[in-house]
Amino acid sequence: MIKYFLLQVILGFCLPALLFAESVTLKSGKRMEGKILEETDQYIKIEVDGRAVYYERRHIANIEAIPQETVTVPQDEALLTDTDYLKEGLKYGAEARFEEAEEALKKGLAVKADAHNLKEVLKLINQLKSGSVKQAYALHMFKGSNYLMNRQFEEAIPEFQTALKIDPNPDLYYYLGVCSYSLEQYRQAIDYLEKAAAEIKDDNEIYYNLGISHYALRQYPQAVGYLKKALEIDPQDADSYGVLGTCHLILGERKSAKEELSKSIELFRKQGDYLKASDVETFLKQIN
């Protein structure tokens, strides 16, 4: 399963070539201006007052960017990241240029050998080569994934729906859930994600995303149940602890909330994500 991170509104934590960000607004209401130095599907790196700061995309409400010049892909391969190669591979695949897609994906793995998404897309290429999946299915998967990677959620949905008709792969319900959530269609997202969870029992991200979808609908007890399930599968999931603590705070369970938020801070620090740890710590201080 290709992993995508959903936009979501909790705590206010925070695709590529150099852009000038006229205004970057976080969902916490914080605004800043500066140059976007790097973007992936998970975060942006922005230069603010002479220093580089990272923000996760799911905690960004809006980016108004003005191109400095025509955006071009770097020609020096030494400058390309694994995410650049993933995007290149998805683009080639969406054009049915599967050999070129395979080449780009392998270059990406040479940059980062443990890149999960590169491995998953390359697996699809190998299945296509072996004849275990139909070309039509692979093409719709590539088109949908390419749209999703570029945050074109409305365009991605019909591609995944068509792929689902060809092959009822439960991963597709996850992708459709991601798209629906990103379009703020939370009930539809829950429907898709529940179908994914019924078939895929051990993926904490499905349960995490179910949790934040219920959170978005202010269905906090349901969110708590799914977030606890996510933590049963992955006890090191700092994000789940953060959202779980927020739910318990809203439900008036302050002791549990403080314990879970403290655990979130501990795990973020352990993982080297000091920006998120700082954000949760600031939030925790406000409720003490």
C-alpha positions in Angstrom: 0.0 0.0 0.0 1.3 3.4 -0.9 1.2 5.7 2.2 -0.3 9.1 2.0 -0.7 11.6 4.9 -4.0 13.3 5.3 -4.6 16.9 6.0 -6.1 17.3 9.5 -6.8 19.9 12.2 -5.2 18.9 15.5 -2.9 21.1 17.6 -1.6 23.0 14.6 1.6 20.9 13.9 2.8 21.6 10.8 5.5 19.6 -4.7 9.1 20.9 -5.6 11.2 23.6 -7.0 11.8 27.0 -5.4 8.6 29.0 -4.9 8.0 32.2 -3.1 5.3 31.6 -0.5 3.4 34.9 -0.3 1.6 33.5 2.7 1.6 30.1 4.4 -1.2 29.7 6.9 -1.3 26.9 9.5 -4.6 25.5 10.7 -3.7 26.9 14.1 -4.0 30.4 12.5 -0.3 31.1 12.4 0.9 32.8 9.3 4.4 33.3 7.8 6.1 34.5 4.7 9.2 33.2 3.0 10.8 30.9 0.4 9.7 27.3 0.1 13.0 25.5 -0.1 11.7 21.9 -0.3 8.4 20.1 -0.6 7.3 16.5 -0.3 3.9 14.9 0.0 4.5 15.0 3.8 6.1 18.4 4.6 7.4 21.7 3.4 10.7 23.3 4.3 10.4 27.1 4.3 13.0 29.8 4.9 11.6 32.3 7.5 13.7 35.2 8.7 16.9 33.5 7.5 16.3 30.1 9.0 14.8 26.9 7.6 11.6 25.6 9.3 9.7 22.3 8.6 5.9 22.0 8.7 3.8 18.9 7.9 1.4 19.4 5.1 -1.5 18.0 7.0 -1.3 21.0 9.4 -1.2 23.6 6.7 -4.5 25.3 5.9 -3.3 27.3 2.8 -0.3 28.2 0.7 -0.5 31.1 -1.7 2.6 30.8 -3.8 3.9 33.0 -6.6 6.5 31.4 -9.0 9.7 33.2 -9.1 10.3 31.9 -12.6 9.0 29.0 -14.6 9.4 26.0 -12.4 11.8 23.3 -13.8 12.9 20.0 -12.5 16.6 19.9 -11.6 18.7 18.4 -14.2 21.5 17.4 -11.9 20.5 13.9 -10.6 22.6 14.5 -7.5 19.9 17.1 -6.5 17.0 14.7 -6.9 15.4 13.1 -3.8 13.5 9.8 -3.5 10.3 11.8 -3.6 11.3 13.5 -6.9 11.9 10.0 -8.4 8.6 8.8 -7.0 6.8 11.7 -8.7 8.7 11.0 -11.9 7.8 7.3 -11.8 4.1 8.0 -11.2 4.0 10.5 -14.0 5.6 8.1 -16.5 3.3 5.3 -15.3 0.2 7.5 -15.8 1.4 7.9 -19.4 1.8 4.1 -19.8 5.5 4.6 -20.1 6.2 1.7 -17.7 9.8 1.1 -18.6 10.7 4.7 -17.9 8.6 4.5 -14.7 10.6 1.5 -13.5 13.9 3.2 -14.2 12.9 6.3 -12.2 11.7 4.2 -9.3 14.9 2.2 -9.2 16.9 5.4 -9.2 14.8 6.6 -6.2 15.6 3.4 -4.3 19.3 4.0 -5.0 18.9 7.3 -3.2 16.8 5.8 -0.3 16.8 2.0 -0.2 14.0 1.8 2.4 11.6 4.2 0.7 8.2 2.4 1.3 6.3 4.1 -1.5 9.0 3.5 -4.1 8.9 -0.2 -3.2 5.1 -0.4 -3.5 5.0 1.3 -6.9 7.8 -0.9 -8.2 5.9 -3.9 -6.9 3.0 -2.8 -9.2 5.4 -2.6 -12.1 6.7 -6.1 -11.4 3.1 -7.4 -11.2 2.4 -5.9 -14.5 5.5 -7.5 -16.1 4.5 -10.9 -14.7 1.0 -10.6 -15.9 -0.6 -10.9 -12.5 -2.4 -7.5 -12.9 -4.0 -6.1 -16.0 -2.5 -3.2 -17.8 -5.8 -1.2 -17.6 -5.7 -1.7 -13.8 -2.1 -0.6 -13.5 -2.8 2.5 -15.7 -5.7 3.7 -13.6 -3.6 3.0 -10.4 -0.8 5.1 -11.8 -3.1 7.9 -12.9 -4.9 8.0 -9.6 -1.7 7.9 -7.6 -0.2 10.6 -9.8 -3.2 12.8 -9.2 -3.2 12.1 -5.5 0.5 12.8 -5.2 -0.2 16.2 -6.8 -3.2 16.8 -4.5 -5.7 16.6 -7.3 -8.1 14.7 -5.2 -11.2 15.1 -7.4 -9.4 13.8 -10.4 -7.9 10.9 -8.5 -11.2 9.5 -7.2 -12.6 8.2 -10.6 -9.3 6.6 -11.5 -9.3 4.6 -8.2 -13.0 3.8 -8.6 -12.3 2.4 -12.1 -9.3 0.4 -10.9 -11.6 -1.0 -8.1 -14.0 -2.3 -10.7 -11.2 -4.1 -12.5 -9.6 -5.6 -9.4 -11.2 -5.2 -5.9 -7.9 -4.5 -4.2 -8.7 -3.2 -0.6 -5.8 -0.8 -0.8 -8.0 1.2 -3.2 -10.4 1.9 -0.4 -7.6 3.4 1.6 -6.7 5.7 -1.3 -10.3 6.7 -1.8 -10.6 7.4 1.9 -7.5 9.7 1.6 -9.1 11.6 -1.3 -12.5 11.9 0.4 -10.9 13.2 3.7 -8.8 15.7 1.8 -12.0 17.0 0.1 -13.6 17.3 3.6 -16.0 14.5 2.7 -15.5 12.9 6.1 -18.5 10.5 6.1 -17.5 9.2 2.7 -13.9 8.8 3.9 -15.1 6.8 6.9 -17.1 4.5 4.6 -14.1 3.8 2.4 -11.6 3.4 5.3 -14.0 1.0 7.1 -14.0 -1.1 4.0 -10.2 -1.0 3.9 -10.0 -2.0 7.6 -12.3 -4.9 7.1 -9.8 -6.4 4.7 -6.5 -5.1 6.0 -6.3 -5.9 9.7 -2.8 -4.8 10.7 -2.4 -1.3 9.2 -2.3 1.3 11.9 -2.6 4.2 9.4 -6.1 3.0 8.4 -7.2 3.2 12.0 -5.4 6.5 12.6 -7.2 8.0 9.6 -10.5 6.6 10.7 -9.8 8.3 14.0 -9.1 11.7 12.6 -12.1 11.4 10.3 -14.3 10.9 13.3 -12.5 13.7 15.0 -13.3 16.0 12.1 -17.0 15.2 12.6 -16.6 15.8 16.4 -17.4 12.2 17.0 -14.8 11.9 19.8 -15.7 8.6 21.4 -15.5 6.9 18.0 -12.2 8.6 17.3 -10.8 7.4 20.6 -11.7 3.8 19.7 -9.9 3.9 16.4 -6.9 5.7 17.7 -6.5 3.1 20.5 -6.6 0.4 17.8 -3.9 2.2 15.8 -1.8 2.3 19.0 -2.3 -1.4 19.6 -0.7 -2.1 16.2 2.0 0.6 16.5 2.7 1.7 20.1 5.3 4.1 18.8 2.8 6.2 16.8 3.3 9.7 18.3 0.6 11.2 16.1 -2.0 8.9 17.4 -1.1 9.7 21.0 -1.4 13.4 20.2 -4.8 13.2 18.7 -6.0 10.7 21.3 -4.9 13.2 24.0 -6.8 16.0 22.3 -10.0 13.8 22.2 -9.7 13.0 25.9 -9.2 16.7 26.7 -12.4 17.6 24.8 -14.2 14.7 26.5 -13.2 16.2 29.9 -10.7 13.4 30.7 -7.8 15.7 31.6 -5.6 13.1 33.3 -5.7 10.8 30.3 -5.2 13.7 28.0 -2.1 14.9 29.8 -0.6 11.4 29.9 -1.2 10.9 26.2 0.1 14.3 25.1 3.2 13.7 27.3 3.7 10.4 25.6 3.4 12.0 22.2 6.1 14.5 23.1 8.4 11.7 24.3 8.0 9.7 21.1 8.4 12.7 18.8 11.7 13.6 20.6 12.8 10.0 20.4 12.1 10.0 16.7 14.0 13.3 16.2 10.9 15.3 15.3 11.6 18.2 17.6 9.3 20.6 15.8 6.2 18.4 16.5 7.4 17.7 20.0 7.6 21.5 20.6 4.1 22.0 19.2 2.6 19.4 21.4 4.5 20.7 24.4 3.2 24.2 23.8 -0.3 22.9 23.6 0.1 20.8 26.8 1.4 23.9 28.7 -1.8 25.8 27.7 -4.0 23.2 29.4 -1.9 22.7 32.6 
